């Protein structure tokens, strides 16, 4: 995107994200802040921005509410002023994610096979937490942690996906209480409010887009990696999702959830 912008002679990029950028004279850093409309805040998706990115980015909607934006759009005769709100992925217009995944994988063909990813779309076993096989799944890309519907298993009580083991092409299911965990590792961390995390700090942590940030503590591990511990267990901490760290309205940084640390210690691994 920056390459295209520079080819057009642009010095800044402006986007429609509901977030704000502010330069802090005291620490000489650009800060990423939540948008003032809490119902529309999109700072969670922007944790990967560097100081250079922030210095050349403008978020004009960050100081406005969604209602104000709609009013302005209507005043200027924009067709999108009355467009229905989208709560899902914008480029999957029919919300049929299995269809999108099938088509996307099909379009990649040999490339995915060369990377060893093709096998992850094949059927595989579903285990309970005792390691007993209780069914088969249609391919792990079609499932997510916390999912209940579409499992194809009947045990007389609600069951949820509690772990996905890609290396074994296996899914483990359990009851709702098995989804609550506290500690996890985040990798690929990008810091915004400071250069490096030197000691553990208290903050609020958000683990998915619609999640309300909860209090916890983050501690440095290796370079670009931190340990996160919620003060209270949270439901469905999902590897692969972003974890973003906040203090007040400021984004400290963020990264990708690598693994849950304490979770599933009771799980019986199988060769299946």
Backbone bond lengths (Angstrom), bond angles and torsions (degrees), N, CA, C in turn:
res aa  C-N    CA-C-N  psi(-1)  N-CA   C-N-CA  omega(-1)  CA-C   N-CA-C  phi
1 X - - - 1.467 - - 1.528 110.20 -
2 X 1.342 116.03 -44.56 1.457 118.95 179.22 1.523 111.22 -64.09
3 X 1.332 116.19 -37.49 1.470 120.01 179.49 1.527 110.21 -60.25
4 X 1.339 116.29 -42.70 1.457 121.08 178.60 1.528 110.51 -66.35
5 X 1.325 116.25 -43.21 1.462 120.05 -178.89 1.523 111.11 -60.69
6 X 1.313 116.14 -43.72 1.469 119.48 -179.09 1.517 111.61 -68.36
7 X 1.356 116.02 -32.92 1.463 118.44 178.17 1.525 111.43 -65.20
8 X 1.341 115.58 -22.71 1.469 121.00 178.31 1.526 111.53 -92.49
9 X 1.330 115.67 0.13 1.456 119.53 179.59 1.512 114.03 81.69
10 X 1.347 117.20 16.40 1.464 121.20 -178.51 1.528 110.59 -85.93
11 X 1.311 116.06 141.05 1.457 120.85 177.55 1.510 113.22 -101.13
12 X 1.348 116.28 -11.65 1.452 121.43 -179.27 1.526 109.63 -138.68
13 X 1.325 115.16 157.12 1.460 122.11 171.40 1.527 107.83 -117.99
14 X 1.310 116.50 132.82 1.457 122.19 177.27 1.520 108.61 -113.37
15 X 1.328 117.24 130.63 1.464 120.91 179.36 1.529 110.01 -127.29
16 X 1.313 116.07 168.38 1.460 121.55 -178.40 1.511 114.07 -93.16
17 X 1.314 118.31 20.07 1.464 120.41 178.69 1.530 111.01 -69.14
18 X 1.318 115.38 142.00 1.461 120.93 174.73 1.532 108.24 -87.39
19 X 1.319 115.00 84.57 1.463 123.47 178.67 1.522 107.10 -156.93
20 X 1.333 116.46 170.91 1.461 120.18 -178.49 1.524 110.47 -134.09
21 X 1.310 115.84 154.56 1.457 122.42 176.55 1.530 107.85 -125.45
22 X 1.320 115.01 135.27 1.461 119.74 179.05 1.525 108.96 -140.42
23 X 1.324 116.67 138.49 1.457 120.06 176.74 1.527 108.84 -93.00
24 X 1.330 115.60 125.78 1.459 121.36 179.94 1.532 108.92 -94.64
25 X 1.306 116.75 110.44 1.460 121.73 -177.20 1.528 112.28 -64.35
26 X 1.311 116.06 -30.86 1.466 119.92 -177.09 1.517 112.06 -67.90
27 X 1.333 117.00 -45.34 1.466 119.90 -177.60 1.522 112.39 -101.61
28 X 1.350 116.11 -2.53 1.461 122.30 177.90 1.532 112.12 57.15
29 X 1.328 115.14 46.50 1.461 120.32 178.13 1.532 110.05 -138.13
30 X 1.319 114.56 150.05 1.461 119.93 171.41 1.515 108.17 -81.39
31 X 1.317 116.80 133.83 1.454 122.67 179.75 1.528 109.71 -109.08
32 X 1.314 115.64 143.35 1.461 122.09 173.08 1.514 107.54 -100.85
33 X 1.335 116.23 123.49 1.454 121.89 -177.34 1.521 111.19 -117.32
34 X 1.317 115.27 156.79 1.458 120.58 174.50 1.525 109.89 -62.94
35 X 1.345 116.61 150.86 1.452 120.51 170.85 1.516 109.37 -67.62
36 X 1.339 117.22 153.66 1.471 118.96 -175.77 1.527 112.35 -70.96
37 X 1.329 117.61 -18.57 1.459 121.28 176.85 1.521 108.14 -92.33
38 X 1.340 118.82 102.74 1.466 120.95 -174.98 1.528 113.47 -62.12
39 X 1.327 116.57 -24.52 1.462 119.47 -179.50 1.524 112.13 -76.41
40 X 1.341 117.39 -14.70 1.458 121.13 -176.40 1.526 113.19 -120.62
41 X 1.318 117.88 -1.50 1.462 121.38 -175.57 1.536 111.99 -52.10
42 X 1.331 116.15 129.70 1.466 121.99 -178.81 1.530 112.92 -121.15
43 X 1.311 116.52 18.78 1.467 119.77 179.51 1.516 111.94 -61.16
44 X 1.330 117.47 -27.66 1.468 121.92 179.82 1.523 111.98 -55.62
45 X 1.322 116.60 -34.31 1.468 120.63 -176.13 1.524 113.28 -84.67
46 X 1.331 117.24 -1.49 1.466 120.19 -170.29 1.529 113.68 -115.14
47 X 1.329 117.48 13.75 1.461 120.78 -174.48 1.535 113.31 -63.55
48 X 1.321 118.35 -18.45 1.455 121.26 -177.07 1.518 115.02 -83.77
49 X 1.338 117.86 -1.30 1.460 120.23 -177.58 1.535 111.50 -71.12
50 X 1.327 115.57 135.35 1.460 121.37 178.06 1.521 110.08 -85.45
51 X 1.329 116.13 172.30 1.463 120.17 176.09 1.536 110.54 -60.42
52 X 1.326 116.66 -38.95 1.467 119.93 178.15 1.519 110.82 -64.83
53 X 1.346 116.06 -42.82 1.467 119.62 177.86 1.527 110.77 -58.19
54 X 1.330 115.31 -48.07 1.457 120.34 -177.18 1.533 111.73 -63.65
55 X 1.331 115.85 -34.40 1.464 119.58 -178.77 1.522 112.60 -69.41
56 X 1.339 116.82 -17.06 1.459 120.58 -176.47 1.531 112.65 -121.29
57 X 1.346 115.95 20.97 1.460 120.70 -178.16 1.527 110.18 -122.29
58 X 1.323 115.49 143.28 1.464 122.38 178.05 1.523 109.03 -124.54
59 X 1.337 115.73 131.00 1.465 121.89 175.93 1.532 108.65 -116.22
60 X 1.322 118.67 83.84 1.471 120.54 -174.60 1.528 114.13 -66.28
61 X 1.338 118.38 -19.68 1.468 119.59 -177.84 1.524 112.81 -88.60
62 X 1.321 116.86 -9.37 1.457 120.21 -174.98 1.511 115.11 -62.01
63 X 1.330 116.82 -26.35 1.465 121.14 -179.54 1.523 112.26 -94.39
64 X 1.334 116.88 6.03 1.462 121.55 -177.25 1.524 110.75 -119.60
65 X 1.330 115.74 156.08 1.453 120.91 171.21 1.527 108.66 -87.69
66 X 1.323 116.50 163.72 1.457 120.31 177.23 1.527 110.87 -59.95
67 X 1.322 116.47 -39.04 1.473 120.25 179.76 1.525 110.74 -62.15
68 X 1.332 116.96 -42.11 1.460 120.22 178.31 1.525 111.63 -64.38
69 X 1.314 116.30 -38.20 1.463 120.08 179.19 1.519 110.56 -64.97
70 X 1.325 117.16 -42.21 1.467 120.87 178.39 1.539 110.68 -63.43
71 X 1.318 115.85 -40.31 1.466 119.70 178.91 1.525 110.94 -62.32
72 X 1.319 116.51 -44.63 1.468 120.81 178.69 1.526 111.11 -63.64
73 X 1.335 116.00 -41.27 1.461 119.87 179.67 1.529 110.65 -62.88
74 X 1.320 115.58 -40.37 1.463 119.86 179.59 1.522 111.08 -67.17
75 X 1.329 116.23 -40.92 1.471 120.52 179.62 1.525 111.56 -62.43
76 X 1.322 116.26 -30.50 1.468 120.49 -178.24 1.532 112.58 -98.10
77 X 1.335 116.16 8.91 1.452 120.58 173.65 1.515 115.19 70.03
78 X 1.322 117.35 29.54 1.461 120.48 179.59 1.529 110.54 -82.86
79 X 1.317 116.57 135.17 1.460 121.51 -177.34 1.530 112.49 -62.95
80 X 1.327 117.58 -28.45 1.469 120.51 -176.50 1.532 112.38 -75.05
81 X 1.331 117.87 -4.29 1.465 120.80 -175.34 1.523 112.54 -57.61
82 X 1.321 117.38 -35.41 1.465 121.26 -177.31 1.531 112.23 -109.02
83 X 1.324 116.93 13.98 1.466 119.16 -177.85 1.528 110.82 -67.98
84 X 1.326 114.97 141.02 1.461 120.75 -178.98 1.521 110.41 -63.69
85 X 1.335 115.52 144.14 1.455 120.59 179.23 1.519 110.89 -64.73
86 X 1.333 116.26 141.50 1.454 121.46 175.30 1.523 109.25 -105.85
87 X 1.330 116.47 125.08 1.459 121.14 179.20 1.525 111.30 -105.21
88 X 1.311 117.43 -2.55 1.461 121.33 -174.80 1.527 110.38 -116.78
89 X 1.336 116.32 -169.28 1.459 120.89 -179.89 1.522 108.61 -70.33
90 X 1.324 116.76 125.55 1.462 120.76 -170.16 1.521 113.14 -65.06
91 X 1.351 118.10 -30.28 1.461 118.95 -177.06 1.529 112.91 -90.78
92 X 1.341 118.10 1.90 1.468 121.81 171.21 1.522 105.69 -112.15
93 X 1.316 115.51 80.69 1.467 120.96 -168.50 1.524 114.15 -66.41
94 X 1.355 117.60 -25.20 1.460 119.34 -179.38 1.533 112.21 -95.27
95 X 1.342 116.81 2.37 1.467 122.68 -179.81 1.526 113.63 60.48
96 X 1.332 116.93 17.93 1.462 121.29 178.81 1.533 108.25 -94.57
97 X 1.332 116.01 84.80 1.452 120.43 -175.18 1.531 113.34 -68.31
98 X 1.342 119.51 -40.01 1.475 118.28 175.72 1.521 112.58 -57.54
99 X 1.337 116.72 -39.53 1.469 119.73 177.72 1.521 110.91 -63.74
100 X 1.340 116.21 -43.34 1.466 120.47 179.97 1.531 110.63 -62.34
101 X 1.332 116.65 -43.71 1.466 120.44 -179.40 1.519 110.88 -63.17
102 X 1.345 116.61 -43.97 1.473 119.83 179.57 1.519 110.71 -59.99
103 X 1.326 116.48 -44.96 1.464 120.24 -177.96 1.527 111.18 -68.84
104 X 1.334 116.42 -39.16 1.462 120.02 -179.30 1.531 110.82 -65.82
105 X 1.332 115.81 -44.50 1.467 119.52 178.87 1.519 110.25 -63.96
106 X 1.334 116.17 -42.26 1.461 119.76 179.18 1.505 112.69 -61.04
107 X 1.342 116.93 -35.36 1.459 120.17 -178.13 1.516 111.78 -73.95
108 X 1.358 117.88 -20.17 1.459 120.87 -178.30 1.524 112.40 -84.46
109 X 1.337 115.33 -28.16 1.456 121.23 173.93 1.510 115.86 48.76
110 X 1.320 116.31 -121.86 1.450 123.16 -172.89 1.526 111.76 -60.88
111 X 1.316 116.12 -33.62 1.456 119.25 -178.48 1.516 112.45 -57.29
112 X 1.342 116.93 -43.36 1.454 120.22 178.70 1.517 111.22 -68.00
113 X 1.332 117.03 -38.34 1.458 119.39 179.25 1.522 110.38 -64.11
114 X 1.321 116.44 -38.91 1.467 120.32 179.35 1.529 110.96 -63.54
115 X 1.332 117.63 -31.97 1.451 121.05 -178.66 1.523 112.35 -87.68
116 X 1.321 117.01 0.00 1.444 120.60 179.78 1.501 113.75 75.68
117 X 1.318 118.06 15.27 1.462 121.65 -177.44 1.520 112.27 -87.23
118 X 1.307 116.53 -21.72 1.461 119.81 -174.52 1.520 111.93 -57.75
119 X 1.346 116.88 -39.21 1.460 120.11 -176.98 1.525 112.26 -62.67
120 X 1.331 116.93 -23.19 1.458 119.85 -177.88 1.523 112.06 -75.20
121 X 1.315 118.03 -6.34 1.454 120.77 177.16 1.525 111.10 -102.17
122 X 1.327 117.35 8.51 1.448 121.84 -179.60 1.526 111.00 -91.61
123 X 1.347 117.35 155.93 1.467 120.01 175.78 1.519 111.33 -58.88
124 X 1.315 116.06 153.61 1.457 120.95 179.84 1.514 110.65 -159.57
125 X 1.329 117.30 -179.96 1.464 121.13 -174.03 1.530 113.93 -79.07
126 X 1.314 114.47 149.61 1.463 122.71 167.51 1.526 106.78 -111.37
127 X 1.337 116.59 124.98 1.458 121.85 -179.95 1.518 110.23 -113.03
128 X 1.347 116.20 153.35 1.456 119.32 166.48 1.526 107.66 -86.69
129 X 1.317 117.46 -178.29 1.457 120.00 -174.18 1.521 113.68 -77.25
130 X 1.321 116.28 -2.89 1.461 120.23 172.91 1.523 111.56 -94.29
131 X 1.335 114.92 -1.44 1.450 118.88 -179.79 1.514 114.18 88.12
132 X 1.338 116.91 8.69 1.460 120.96 178.84 1.525 109.45 -84.55
133 X 1.332 115.98 132.02 1.457 119.25 177.26 1.519 109.42 -74.50
134 X 1.343 115.92 126.65 1.466 119.50 -176.59 1.521 112.17 -123.05
135 X 1.320 117.85 0.94 1.457 119.91 179.49 1.512 111.93 173.69
136 X 1.325 115.42 -170.33 1.463 121.42 178.17 1.521 109.78 -132.49
137 X 1.318 115.15 143.05 1.458 120.08 174.61 1.525 109.47 -100.54
138 X 1.323 116.98 167.82 1.464 121.27 -175.90 1.521 112.86 -96.18
139 X 1.337 117.15 -3.01 1.463 121.34 -178.27 1.515 108.89 143.70
140 X 1.322 118.41 127.70 1.469 120.23 -170.46 1.538 115.31 -63.53
141 X 1.352 120.18 -22.90 1.480 116.67 176.99 1.518 113.80 -64.05
142 X 1.332 116.98 -13.99 1.456 120.14 -177.29 1.532 112.88 -92.12
143 X 1.334 117.24 7.86 1.466 120.99 -176.43 1.520 109.98 -130.47
144 X 1.339 114.69 156.50 1.461 119.73 176.77 1.523 109.33 -142.71
145 X 1.321 116.99 157.44 1.457 121.58 179.28 1.529 109.41 -60.28
146 X 1.323 115.65 132.37 1.461 121.01 -179.71 1.510 114.42 93.76
147 X 1.346 116.99 -6.40 1.469 120.61 -178.42 1.519 110.83 -69.59
148 X 1.330 115.15 138.59 1.464 121.31 177.66 1.519 111.82 -113.99
149 X 1.335 116.10 -43.52 1.462 120.39 -175.03 1.533 111.43 -76.74
150 X 1.321 115.25 149.61 1.449 120.78 172.51 1.517 115.29 78.81
151 X 1.330 118.10 16.57 1.462 119.97 -179.12 1.527 112.47 -81.32
152 X 1.320 116.62 -26.26 1.459 119.36 178.21 1.515 114.08 72.83
153 X 1.340 117.37 22.52 1.463 120.91 176.88 1.524 108.45 -123.78
154 X 1.318 116.31 142.74 1.465 121.73 -178.89 1.523 108.53 -126.27
155 X 1.323 116.94 107.29 1.469 121.75 -178.50 1.528 111.98 -118.34
156 X 1.333 116.35 10.65 1.448 119.92 177.91 1.513 114.18 81.90
157 X 1.313 117.51 5.85 1.466 121.99 178.13 1.520 108.28 -156.79
158 X 1.328 117.93 156.71 1.466 119.91 -179.26 1.530 111.38 -61.75
159 X 1.332 115.91 132.72 1.451 121.60 177.85 1.526 109.58 -125.80
160 X 1.317 115.42 148.37 1.462 121.71 -174.21 1.530 109.98 -131.86
161 X 1.321 115.40 153.38 1.461 119.75 172.71 1.528 107.29 -70.74
162 X 1.343 116.86 120.37 1.458 120.16 -179.57 1.525 112.31 -112.31
163 X 1.332 116.39 -17.07 1.467 118.51 176.31 1.512 109.67 -157.20
164 X 1.330 116.12 142.52 1.463 122.64 174.63 1.528 107.29 -121.25
165 X 1.326 116.84 119.90 1.466 121.88 -179.32 1.522 107.94 -108.37
166 X 1.330 115.78 93.37 1.459 121.04 -173.87 1.527 112.16 -61.52
167 X 1.341 116.87 -37.11 1.461 120.02 -177.10 1.525 112.24 -61.92
168 X 1.321 115.62 -29.29 1.466 120.69 179.77 1.522 112.12 -104.53
169 X 1.330 116.46 2.56 1.458 121.25 -176.52 1.523 110.39 51.91
170 X 1.329 116.01 41.81 1.463 121.57 -173.96 1.522 111.24 -123.64
171 X 1.338 114.12 149.80 1.460 122.09 176.23 1.522 108.13 -122.61
172 X 1.341 115.97 137.84 1.463 121.50 176.77 1.525 108.94 -114.12
173 X 1.326 116.30 137.89 1.454 120.95 -179.43 1.520 110.15 -121.76
174 X 1.331 114.96 152.91 1.447 121.17 178.69 1.513 109.65 -157.78
175 X 1.316 115.70 -174.18 1.462 120.73 -179.99 1.534 110.02 -81.91
176 X 1.317 115.17 168.55 1.466 120.68 -172.42 1.525 112.50 -56.18
177 X 1.346 117.62 -39.51 1.470 119.20 -176.98 1.527 112.64 -64.96
178 X 1.341 116.65 -19.86 1.463 120.46 179.17 1.534 111.83 -74.01
179 X 1.324 116.69 -8.99 1.462 120.86 -178.93 1.526 113.00 -86.13
180 X 1.327 117.84 -9.39 1.460 120.68 -174.73 1.527 111.14 -92.63
181 X 1.333 115.30 122.31 1.459 122.75 179.79 1.522 109.49 -138.48
182 X 1.322 116.15 168.94 1.462 120.17 -177.15 1.524 114.20 -120.76
183 X 1.337 117.66 -38.51 1.467 120.70 -170.13 1.512 112.13 -113.52
184 X 1.332 115.20 140.80 1.459 120.06 178.55 1.519 110.36 -158.12
185 X 1.331 115.22 161.13 1.462 122.00 -179.34 1.524 109.04 -102.88
186 X 1.320 115.44 135.46 1.465 121.96 176.39 1.525 108.35 -115.77
187 X 1.320 116.41 133.24 1.452 121.27 -177.82 1.531 110.83 -122.33
188 X 1.336 116.13 170.28 1.463 120.44 -178.95 1.513 112.72 62.59
189 X 1.340 116.70 34.87 1.463 121.15 -172.68 1.532 111.45 -71.39
190 X 1.316 115.12 136.24 1.466 122.85 172.94 1.522 107.81 -116.81
191 X 1.332 115.93 121.99 1.459 120.26 178.60 1.519 110.69 -94.27
192 X 1.306 115.93 137.98 1.462 121.89 -179.80 1.524 111.45 -110.91
193 X 1.326 117.45 -45.12 1.465 121.72 -174.69 1.526 112.95 -78.24
194 X 1.337 117.05 -15.47 1.468 121.98 177.81 1.523 108.32 -157.87
195 X 1.329 115.42 169.25 1.463 120.29 -176.43 1.515 113.27 -73.57
196 X 1.336 116.05 -38.44 1.458 120.15 -171.85 1.515 109.70 -156.09
197 X 1.327 116.34 143.79 1.462 121.01 175.01 1.527 107.84 -83.43
198 X 1.332 116.58 114.57 1.467 120.74 -174.84 1.522 113.16 -98.22
199 X 1.318 117.00 -20.81 1.456 121.51 179.80 1.519 108.74 -153.05
200 X 1.329 115.84 163.77 1.460 118.29 -178.61 1.519 110.40 -66.40
201 X 1.336 114.52 145.44 1.466 120.52 -179.77 1.517 109.55 -139.38
202 X 1.314 115.25 155.28 1.452 121.87 174.50 1.525 108.53 -89.44
203 X 1.313 115.75 142.57 1.462 120.78 179.69 1.517 108.78 -162.91
204 X 1.314 115.84 -174.41 1.460 121.62 172.39 1.521 107.69 -108.80
205 X 1.320 115.95 142.09 1.467 121.44 -174.68 1.519 109.79 -123.33
206 X 1.321 115.02 132.74 1.464 121.61 178.39 1.519 108.23 -116.11
207 X 1.351 117.80 128.52 1.468 120.42 -172.19 1.535 114.27 -113.98
208 X 1.306 117.47 2.36 1.469 121.68 170.26 1.518 107.89 -166.47
209 X 1.314 115.69 167.42 1.458 120.13 -168.81 1.523 113.00 -57.99
210 X 1.338 117.71 -44.83 1.462 120.58 -176.29 1.530 112.63 -91.31
211 X 1.311 117.37 4.92 1.462 121.78 -179.04 1.526 110.52 -77.00
212 X 1.326 117.12 136.24 1.462 121.42 173.99 1.523 107.68 -81.36
213 X 1.334 118.58 122.28 1.472 120.18 -178.58 1.523 111.97 -52.59
214 X 1.339 115.05 136.44 1.458 120.98 -178.70 1.524 110.83 -119.96
215 X 1.319 115.53 153.40 1.460 120.49 -177.00 1.520 112.15 -70.43
216 X 1.321 114.32 143.75 1.446 120.00 178.38 1.516 110.30 -171.76
217 X 1.334 115.30 -166.22 1.465 121.20 -178.01 1.515 109.53 -135.16
218 X 1.335 116.75 139.41 1.459 121.21 176.13 1.528 108.84 -117.42
219 X 1.338 115.70 139.28 1.456 122.16 -177.83 1.517 109.84 -129.40
220 X 1.336 117.99 138.28 1.467 119.76 179.97 1.522 112.27 -69.31
221 X 1.318 115.76 140.88 1.458 122.31 173.00 1.526 106.59 -114.71
222 X 1.327 117.93 -115.89 1.452 121.11 174.37 1.524 109.38 -84.24
223 X 1.314 116.77 177.79 1.462 121.24 178.23 1.523 110.63 -57.14
224 X 1.329 116.67 125.51 1.456 120.65 178.17 1.515 114.51 75.83
225 X 1.331 116.97 15.82 1.460 120.27 -177.27 1.528 109.69 -139.64
226 X 1.339 116.08 136.72 1.457 120.54 179.00 1.522 110.81 -134.77
227 X 1.332 114.67 156.18 1.460 121.69 170.91 1.518 107.78 -97.84
228 X 1.312 115.91 134.36 1.463 121.71 -179.62 1.519 108.76 -118.39
229 X 1.326 116.37 135.83 1.464 120.45 176.23 1.521 108.94 -136.06
230 X 1.324 116.40 116.35 1.461 120.90 174.10 1.526 109.48 -70.96
231 X 1.332 116.34 148.75 1.458 120.22 174.76 1.520 111.25 -67.07
232 X 1.327 115.89 -32.36 1.458 122.22 176.84 1.529 108.49 -129.05
233 X 1.335 118.40 144.25 1.471 120.22 -179.44 1.524 112.05 -55.96
234 X 1.321 115.54 141.94 1.457 122.63 178.28 1.526 110.01 -116.60
235 X 1.327 115.87 151.51 1.460 121.50 -176.54 1.532 111.71 -84.41
236 X 1.325 115.55 137.14 1.468 123.54 169.08 1.528 113.56 58.29
237 X 1.329 116.57 55.53 1.466 120.61 170.52 1.523 106.64 -71.05
238 X 1.329 117.21 119.68 1.460 121.07 -165.88 1.524 112.48 -118.12
239 X 1.342 118.12 114.48 1.472 120.18 173.92 1.528 111.06 -55.23
240 X 1.325 115.08 138.10 1.462 120.20 -177.45 1.509 113.34 100.01
241 X 1.341 116.71 -22.45 1.460 120.51 175.90 1.524 110.25 -81.67
242 X 1.316 116.10 158.11 1.457 120.32 175.56 1.525 110.91 -78.60
243 X 1.325 115.19 144.99 1.466 122.14 168.94 1.522 106.47 -118.86
244 X 1.321 116.62 126.41 1.464 120.98 -175.70 1.523 108.51 -122.38
245 X 1.335 115.85 138.10 1.455 122.88 -172.98 1.529 110.50 -108.33
246 X 1.325 116.07 131.23 1.463 122.00 -176.20 1.526 111.03 -125.79
247 X 1.317 115.66 148.39 1.458 123.07 162.35 1.521 106.31 -130.85
248 X 1.320 115.99 109.82 1.452 120.28 -173.78 1.521 109.82 64.22
249 X 1.321 116.54 -128.60 1.458 120.30 -178.57 1.523 112.70 -90.57
250 X 1.336 117.55 -4.26 1.461 121.38 -175.00 1.527 112.46 -94.16
251 X 1.335 115.07 138.22 1.461 121.35 172.94 1.525 107.68 -84.97
252 X 1.329 116.66 117.79 1.460 120.32 176.53 1.521 110.91 -73.27
253 X 1.326 115.70 -40.14 1.458 122.40 -178.93 1.510 108.97 166.97
254 X 1.308 115.36 -168.05 1.461 119.34 -179.52 1.513 110.63 -171.91
255 X 1.322 115.16 174.78 1.461 121.71 179.12 1.515 109.81 -168.44
256 X 1.321 115.62 -163.78 1.466 121.56 -177.20 1.526 109.53 -112.21
257 X 1.322 116.20 132.29 1.460 120.97 178.30 1.534 109.14 -65.32
258 X 1.322 115.77 120.00 1.459 120.93 -179.08 1.520 112.52 -90.83
259 X 1.331 116.40 -46.47 1.464 119.56 -178.86 1.516 110.25 -162.83
260 X 1.325 115.01 152.62 1.456 122.09 171.58 1.525 106.49 -85.74
261 X 1.317 116.47 132.68 1.465 120.15 -171.31 1.517 112.84 -84.67
262 X 1.327 117.65 -54.09 1.457 120.19 -175.32 1.513 112.81 -84.56
263 X 1.319 115.86 -16.39 1.449 119.89 -171.38 1.502 114.47 -68.06
264 X 1.299 115.52 147.27 1.451 123.96 170.01 1.522 112.87 66.21
265 X 1.340 118.64 25.45 1.453 119.41 176.65 1.522 111.54 -62.84
266 X 1.319 115.27 -24.02 1.458 120.57 -178.60 1.526 112.12 -86.17
267 X 1.337 116.51 -3.44 1.456 120.31 -173.93 1.523 111.35 -70.08
268 X 1.307 116.84 131.84 1.460 121.72 175.75 1.515 108.34 -89.69
269 X 1.333 117.57 112.56 1.458 120.73 179.08 1.527 109.54 -77.57
270 X 1.298 115.07 145.44 1.449 120.16 178.50 1.511 109.40 -127.72
271 X 1.287 116.89 165.03 1.460 121.74 176.05 1.508 111.87 -86.05
272 X 1.352 116.00 -2.79 1.452 120.17 -178.81 1.482 112.12 -73.13
